Amino acid sequence: MFRQRPHLLWLLIPFVLFLVAPPWVNRVDPLVLGLPFLAFWLLASTLLTPVAVWLAYRGDQRLLRRREAAAGTGTGAEAR
């Protein structure tokens, strides 16, 4: 599946940030912006998740346009 749609690998970023990394970043001692490091990590992860989802969506849209162009069928959205 990832050979045909490699842009979906962007969706692994939230998984890694929220589920895999916290055991290694569970620290209180560097304070970043006045927050313990784990709290900063979770905040940054929350802000990066929509970016990863948008990148996957954008890749899907590009793939759809390429497939439509190859098949010669347009949705009519190009005329707008």
C-alpha positions in Angstrom: 0.0 0.0 0.0 2.8 2.4 0.8 4.4 1.8 -2.5 1.4 3.3 -4.3 0.8 6.0 -1.7 4.1 6.8 0.1 2.7 10.2 1.3 0.7 8.2 3.9 3.9 7.7 5.8 3.4 11.2 7.1 0.7 9.8 9.3 3.3 7.8 11.2 4.7 11.1 12.7 1.8 11.6 15.2 2.0 7.9 16.2 5.7 8.2 16.9 5.5 11.6 18.6 2.6 10.5 21.0 3.2 6.8 21.6 6.8 5.8 20.9 8.8 8.8 22.0 7.3 9.8 25.4 9.2 7.1 27.4 12.5 8.8 26.2 11.4 12.4 26.6 9.8 12.0 30.0 12.0 14.5 31.7 11.3 17.4 33.9 14.7 19.0 33.6 15.2 20.9 30.7 12.6 23.6 31.0 11.5 24.8 27.5 9.4 28.0 27.5 8.8 27.5 31.2 7.3 24.0 30.6 8.8 20.7 31.7 10.2 19.0 28.6 7.4 16.3 28.4 4.7 19.0 28.5 6.5 20.9 25.7 6.9 17.7 23.7 3.2 17.0 23.9 2.4 20.5 23.0 4.7 20.5 20.0 3.3 17.1 18.9 -0.2 18.4 19.1 0.8 21.3 16.8 2.7 19.1 14.4 -0.1 16.5 14.0 -2.4 18.7 11.7 0.7 19.5 9.5 1.3 15.7 9.0 -2.3 15.1 8.2 -2.3 18.0 5.7 0.8 16.6 4.0 -0.9 13.2 3.6 -4.0 14.9 2.3 -2.0 17.0 -0.2 -0.2 13.9 -1.4 -3.6 12.1 -1.9 -4.9 15.0 -3.9 -1.8 15.1 -6.1 -2.1 11.3 -6.7 -5.8 11.7 -7.6 -5.0 14.5 -10.1 -2.2 12.4 -11.7 -4.5 9.4 -12.0 -7.3 11.5 -13.5 -4.9 13.1 -16.0 -3.5 9.7 -17.0 -7.0 8.3 -17.5 -8.1 11.4 -19.4 -11.1 12.0 -17.1 -11.4 15.3 -15.3 -14.0 16.3 -12.7 -14.6 19.6 -14.2 -12.9 21.4 -11.3 -10.2 22.5 -13.7 -12.6 24.9 -15.4 -13.3 26.8 -12.2 
